[in-house]
Amino acid sequence: MVLHGKVIKLLITILMVGLSSAAYSKDYQAGKNFTVIHSTVKQPPPLVEFFSFYCGPCYAFAERINVDTAIRKRLPDDMKLEKYHVSQMGPLGPALTEAWAVAQYAGVDGKVEKLLFEGLQVKRDIKTAADIVMVFNQLGITSEKYAEMQSNFMVKL
């Protein structure tokens, strides 16, 4: 019985090797099987990072290990890192995503990121949308200015 199983395994292996070699022998021709594109990419697409302020490993990557900084140092000059907050995590997920958009629009995303991560991961004192606005207040952005930016078309995108 064991010998019979070994023979079947050997036959299957030989069959798989034989079938896979057929794919290697195909001769592909430009214009027939594929199109040659002679133009170059004008600007590389951005490197995209998805994260959540509720995510412990995201906090570690951003604040303890500084992965973002290391990545930015190694990116080509014409390529950028874009960070998108994932709104599906946690009770304030959508409000945090909107706050992240406001922070990017205001140019304070680096400072806000640190404060929001600390407020949610370390101090655990961010419990409401009003607490999120208080983070912006710490940076000199009034509640009125925050609300104004929040309703801006560029933030809503």
Secondary structure, 3 states (H helix, E strand, C coil): CHHHHHHHHHHHHHHHHHHHHHHHCCCCCECCCECCCCCCCCCCCCEEEEECCCCHHHHHHHHHCCHHHHHHHHCCCCCCEEEEECCCCCCCHHHHHHHHHHHHHHCCHHHHHHHHHHHHHHCCCCCCHHHHHHHHHHCCCCHHHHHHHHCCHHHHC
